[in-house]
Amino acid sequence: MSTTLTKERLYSNIERIILQYCDTADLGITGIDADVSLTQELGVDSVDFLDIVFEIEDTYKIQFPLEQWSADGPNGAKNEFKMSAFVDAVYELIVPALAEA
């Protein structure tokens, strides 16, 4: 794995993975905006989300803190998994793994 992974490249890779697991072709979706909620607007269900997470883990040799990520936010707010925040969180997991490689 290259140590020059940029957030833009990661975004593109994650976008490709997500689109594989969604029925987005029927909706004409070919890309995911940074502010889109993966669960609410794009409709990624919990099973698809786990498949997405597992593929990202396998691709980048990282471990997701799933319990922490699936926990409710302040005041019981549900995590909306905005694309940009999701990519940022994945990037933060990958950077230490790249440093160890």
N, C-alpha and C positions, 0 to 999 in steps of 0.2 A: 504494500500500500504506500502510496506517495505521501510524503510529509508536507506537500504543498497543496493540500486540499483547501479550497476556498469555500466560503459560505455559499457563494453563487453556484459552484459546482455541486456542493452538497444539496442545496435547494433543488437543483435540477434532478439529481439522483433520487431524492426522496419523492419529488413530484412524480417521477416515472413509476416508482414503486407503488405509490398511492393510486395512481390511475390504473395500474394493473389490477388492483383489488376492488375497484369500484365499478359500478355499472355506468360509468361516465360516458361511454361511447354512445349509448342510447340517448343521452342527454346532450350530446354534442360538445362535451367538455374536453378540451385539449390541453388546458393548463389550469393551474391553481393560483389565484391571487394571494398575496401575503396576508391579507386581512380576512380571508375566508375561514370560517369555523369548519374544521374537518368533520365534526360530529353533527352539528346542527344544520349548516348550510350545504355541505357536500354529502352528508348522509352516511358517513363511515360508521358502520355499526361496531359493536364491541368485538365480534369475531373477526371482522375485517381489520380492525385496529390491531388486534393481537397478531394477525398474520403479517401486517405491515411492520410491526415492532420486531417480530422474529426475523424477518428478512433483513431489516436494517442491522440488527444485532449480528447476524451471520455475515453480512457484507463487510461491516466495519470492526468486527471482533470486539464488541462492547456489550455491556449489560445495562439494561434499562431499569431504573428504580420504579417499577410499575405501581407498587403500592402508593408511593409518594405522588406519582403523576395522576393516579386515578382518585386520589383523595379530594374531598370538597375543599374549595377555597374559603377565604374569609366570609363569614356570615352565611355559610352553607352554599355559596355559589358553586355551581358545577364548572369544572374545567372545560372550556370550549375548544381547546386544542386548536387555536388559531395557527395557521400554517407557519407564519413567521416565528412565533414563539416556539412551536414544535421544532423547527429547524435549528433555532438558537440553542434549545435544550440538547438536541442531538449533537450539535457542534461542540458544546461544552463537555460532553461525554467523550467525544472522539479526540479532542486535542490532547488530553493526558495519555490516551492510548497511543497516539502517534509519537509522543515524546519517549515512550517506553520502547517503541519498536526499533 
